[in-house]
């Protein structure tokens, strides 16, 4: 049981990227763009083997940061009021909030 669990956990560990940092490596802005379109790219990748979600030839942390920022922006809900906004409080009181 423990051996199986260890095998599963270690098989998911990230390995080195031999293509990272080469000439023409994707940076922050391309990571941001690819993060924004990642849900659409995922659907396309299900039907086309030549489409990948993540660019492996990237410059490392800046690409990763842009990609995650783009994914987070896509999945955030801009119409939901933030806590503390005046639109999020009931207007039943005389002074609002």
C-alpha positions, -999 to 999 in steps of 0.1 A, spaced: 0 0 0 27 25 10 48 15 -21 19 22 -44 12 55 -27 49 65 -31 49 55 -67 18 76 -74 32 107 -56 67 105 -72 53 99 -107 36 134 -106 68 152 -96 79 178 -121 111 171 -140 136 194 -157 127 212 -188 155 209 -213 139 234 -237 135 262 -212 154 294 -218 164 287 -254 163 313 -282 128 326 -288 116 314 -254 81 325 -244 80 352 -217 55 369 -194 33 384 -221 29 352 -241 23 333 -208 -4 358 -199 -21 354 -233 -18 317 -233 -33 316 -198 -62 337 -209 -70 314 -238 -61 281 -220 -98 269 -216 -103 273 -253 -70 258 -261 -78 228 -238 -109 220 -258 -90 223 -291 -63 201 -278 -88 173 -272 -93 171 -309 -59 181 -323 -27 165 -312 -6 194 -325 -21 219 -300 -7 221 -265 -20 242 -236 14 251 -221 45 264 -240 75 242 -230 100 266 -246 96 293 -220 118 315 -199 108 300 -166 92 319 -137 81 349 -157 62 327 -182 47 307 -153 36 339 -135 20 353 -167 3 320 -174 -12 316 -140 -23 353 -139 -41 347 -172 -58 315 -160 -68 333 -128 -82 363 -147 -102 340 -170 -118 321 -142 -125 352 -120 -159 367 -119 -157 404 -125 -195 409 -120 -194 397 -84 -190 426 -60 -160 425 -37 -165 426 0 -167 462 12 -181 476 -20 -212 497 -16 -231 475 -41 -227 445 -19 -246 459 11 -284 460 14 -301 493 9 -327 488 36 -309 510 61 -312 548 59 -275 553 54 -268 523 32 -239 504 48 
